[in-house]
Amino acid sequence: MPKTITVEKLPADEQTRPAAGTRGSSRKSNKAARRALRVAYRTRRGMAPLYATALQAAAGSALSMPDDGWKTALAATAAGAVTTVAWGRWDARLGKKRLRKRLPRRADFLAAASAVTTGGGLVTAMAATGGLQPGDSAYPALVIAWGLGHGIYWWRRGKKTAAPAPALSQQLQDWQDNVACTDGPLPGSRLVDVVTTDYGWTAVLVLKNGTWRKAVTATGDIAGALDLPEEMVQIEKAAGQSARRAIIAVFNRNPLQDGTTHPGPQILNKTTGQAEVGIFYDGKPARYAFWKPSGPVHSVVYGATDGGKSRFLDMLLGTERHNGIVSWVCDPQGGQSLPRWREAVDWYEDTAQGGLAMLYDVRNVMYERSARYSLMEWTDHKGRVLRGRDHFVVDDPDPLISVTIDEAHRVLALPGAVALVLEIVLMARKCGIKLRLVFQGPKANMFGAGPESTDIREQLQSGNTVMFRTASALTDSIGLPGWEVNPSQLPMYWPDGTSTAGLGFIKGPDNRQAQFRAHFDRDPAHWATTGETPTVEKSAGNVCSKAYSERLDRLAARLRGETPVLPDDAFTTAADATQLVPSSDPIAQAAAAIEAEAPAGTDERVAAFLAERGRPVGRVTIAQETGLTISAVKNALTRLKNKGLAVAVDRGIWAHPDHAEAPAEPTDIAEAA
């Protein structure tokens, strides 16, 4: 028969209750232990001194049981001391800045060394004398004192480490919330390399999409998003970095408001030919090139009334006078803009007609120098003696000539001036002549009538372009093509009501699309009345007209209140100037050969050709058919135009007045283009 076992059933409430010491109670104990461990781990930094004190007491008691436990404690203390010293010495030898920031400060090193040595010594003493020994023993008090002493330093250090958020946190948060947000001006953009300054802060702006131009275009929107005036935010290209990066500067106050005083003519570096003429908003110098290895650098200066043009010219002229540069100056406003230089430069004219006479003599000097330089012997950097120099070297053998024409639109409005200036701009650099024209703005009509005016503007703007505050937003992109700046938006006054004269943009050696402010020459008369006036070389003076040789007489007459008249030969052509050169000089003869571009009857031959042609024709065709040079044809056409015997139909296309309405040949149009 199968064996039957009877099992006694317990009540339902007793069936689910675990007995003491069973698996259920152990689970609860393990859970409480794990919770305690988690709490201990989370509070490990703040409770570290207490944990270390408890561990020290336990170690002293445990190591007191073996007879040689003190030896283990002593060895551990020595190892800890060696490790601590190595930890501190590592900081002195490490060269990488990125890692050095993670290493201990001197105070931390001393605290760590004290904790290891005193704590280890206390554990060794307890191990050698029988442990903690609660009661009458001094060890419990010593352990508690050790824990409190080092714990106070630890807790205070932790409080210092948890410093308040950086001063820029609010600005960075504003950027994320208002600019880099989805509906902000630059979604997804970020700031890196943020630096605080005494005028605000600067940073590298990294765009998520687009180039730095997008950031510059959004300057106004960014200022609005940050709740700042538009002039308090400036963005420029990050030179040498990714096209997605720009430099942003946010001002609490504009650092250019105080300005800088002109330190003197020593701003010119005669090795590089560059002068520090002002500062950018970040304090770096703004440079202007007088010359570079290939020759002088032409310049154009723009600016509305009270923009700072005259004081800027004062600084440049003072620099030229005290650095051996010959200055020729024309101030068509009767000398009112640059009065200090009337008697302080080699040649000064205060009328537009006088400026035109000056340009004719500039052309004469240009060709005289060109003839000499084409035959000059010189030694190159390899020690070879060569004949004919294709570039200009300052003061070898001639000085640089700088021609400054203020209110240049008045001179360029005179007959023949545009073609004359274009010829000088294209050819004068190799001959050591620098042209500096000054205008109210870059409008086309400022550069005179005719197609050549655009060429003049392009050639001048390829050198130094200085653009102070202008009056029209339509011309901003004309004066500085390709630049994302708005000189017309520059303020006329600072918030305190003082003038912003000298504030603008400069395209020079730095090529920074950032605001600069020119040095302010507080005493131009000092630089105008000290030093000696540089003059042109004798050979250049010989080819100039009486307008140059009689310049001092006319100046004296004007100072007496008289109205001097320019001499008859003031507007001589290059061909006429050759008659002033001694024929016995072989170099002068070469100059005469080069300058003889308009043989007798040139005007008549060109006029006759236009009349016979019966329709508009290009200059190249005229030169080919008449056997003249293109330069001679160009000058002849200009003279015929002034006489009413030729009409400029289009760029490079000319006709007799009776045939101006006839169509030109397609080949002539193609050649002119």
WOCOR-V716360 format. One line per field, one symbol per residue. ss: DSSP state (H for helix, E for strand, L for the rest). psi: psi as a letter, one per 30 degrees, with the letter a starting at -180 (. if undefined). burial: b if it has 16 or more other ideal C-beta (glycine too) atoms within 10 Angstrom, else e. A space follows every 10 residues. Layout:
ss=???
psi=???
burial=???
This chain:
ss=LLLLLLLLLL LHHHHLLLLL LLHHHHHHHH HHHHHHHHHH HHLLLLLHHH HHHHHHHHHH HHHLLLLLHH HHHHHHHHHH HHHHHHHHHH HHHLLLHHHH LLLLLHHHHH HHHHHHHHHH HHHHHHHHHL LLLLLLLLHH HHHHHHHHHH HHHHHHHHHH HLLLLLLLHH HHHHHHHHHL LLLLLLLLLE EEEEEEELLE EEEEEELLLL LHHHHHHLHH HHHHHLLLLH HHEEEEELLL LLLLEEEEEE ELLLLLLLLL ELLLHHHEEL LLLEEEEEEE LLLLEEEEEL EELLEELLEE EELLLLLLHH HHHHHHHHHH HLLLLEEEEE ELLLLLLLHH HLLLLLEEEL LHHHHHHHHH HHHHHHHHHH HHHHHLEEEL LLLLEEELLL LLLLLLLLLL EEEEEELHHH HHLLLLHHHH HHHHHHHLHH HLEEEEEEEL LLLHHHHLLL LHHHHHHHHH HLLEEEEELL LLHHHHHHHL LLLLLLHHHL LLELLLLLEL LLEEEEELLL LLLLLEEELE LLLHHHHHHL LLLLLLLHHH HHHLLHHHHL HHHHHHHHHL LLLLLLLHHH HLLHHHHHHH LLLLLHHHHH HHHHHLLLLL LHHHHHHHHH HHHLLLEEHH HHHHHHLLLH HHHHHHHHHH HHLLLLEEEE LLEEELHHHL LLLLLHHHHH HHL
psi=kkkkkkkkkl leffefjklk gaeeeeeeee eeeeeeeeee eegeeegeee eeeeeeeeee eeffelegff eeeeeeeeee eeeeeeeefe effkfkeeff fflkleeeee eeeeeeeeee eeeeeeefgg aeilbflfee eeeeeeeeef eeeeeeeeee eillklfgee eeeeeeefef legleikgll klhkkklfgb lllkjjkela lfeeeeegee eeeeeghlke fgkkklkjkg lkffklkkkk kekkffefll kjflfgfkjf efgkkjgall fgfkkkkkje llffaljllk klklkgfgee eeeeeeeeee egggkkkkkk ifhggfehff gegglekkkg leeeeeeeee feeeeeeeee eeffgkklka fggkjlkjkg lkkkgifllk kjjkjlhffe efflkfeeee eeeeefffef ghkkkjkkle lgleffglll ffeeeeeeee ffbkjkjakl fkffgefeei kfkilifffk lfllfgflkg kfkakkjbee hkilklkkkj jfiffeffgl aljkllleee efflafeefg eeeeeeeeff gljlkklegf hkleeeffff kkffjeeeee eeeefifilk geeeeeeeee eeeglkllee eeeeefglle eeeeeeeeee effgglkjea jgkllkffgf flklkeeeee ee.
burial=eeeeeeeeee eeeeeeeeee eeeeeeeeee eeeeeeeeee eeeeeeeebe ebbeebbebb bbbbeeeebb ebbbebbeeb eeebeeebee beeeeeeeee eeeeeeebbe bbbebbeebb ebbbbbbbee bbeeeeeebe ebbeebbeeb bebbeeeeee eeeeeeebee bbebbeebbb eeebbbeebb beeeeeeebb bbbbbbbeee ebbbbbebbe ebbbbbebee bbbbbbbbee eeebbbbbbb beebbbeebb ebeebebbee eebbbbbbbb bbeebbbbbb beeebbbbbb bbbbeebbbb bbbbbbbbbb bbbebbbbbb bbeebebbbb bbebbbbbbb bbbbbbbbbb bbbbbbbbbb bbbbeeeeee eeeeeeeebe ebebeeebbb bbbbbbbbbb bbbbebbbbb bbbbbeebbb bbbbbbbbbb bbbeebbbeb ebbebbbebb bebbbbbbbb eeeebbebbb eebbbbbbeb eeebeeeeeb bbbbbbbbbb ebbbbbbbbb beebeebbee eeebebbebb ebbbbbbbee beebbeebee eeebebbebb bbbbbebbeb beeeeebbeb bbeebebbee ebbebbbebb eebebbbbbe bbbeebebee ebbbbbbbbb beeebbbbbe ebbbbbeebe eeebeeebbe bbe
